[in-house]
Amino acid sequence: VQLQASGGGLVQAGGSLRLSCAASRSIFSTNVMGWYRQAPGKQRELVASINTAGITYYRTSVKGRFAIPRDNATNTVNLQMNSLKPEDTAVYYCAARRFGVPSPGYWGQGTLVTVSS
């Protein structure tokens, strides 16, 4: 398994969860790492990403609430989610994308995040 995601669960609105994604060294050191999510009936969307230089991207709806730290020592990228809202409910996927390539070439298994109101 090249990307192994973990950490989903059920949380009340306003709570926090942390997702983790462990990658192989070869993928982690050469790819933009990101978290996507797909809510029921909706398209998959990019939530946040971080490149090898540590430059981050966040979609507008999660700015100020989510963080995507990257641990180069353990080849792990986390998604720290704070102040969760019911609309954050989705299956979250870890992914890796080559710089300059529009779509990820590697996907982890999804992990369900459910935020209750």
Secondary structure, 3 states (H helix, E strand, C coil): CCEEEECCEEEECCCCEEEEEEECHHHHCCEEEEEEEECCCCCCEEEEEECCCCCEEECHHHCCCEECCEECCCCEEEEEECCCCHHHCEEEEEEEEECCCCCCCEECCCEEEEEEC
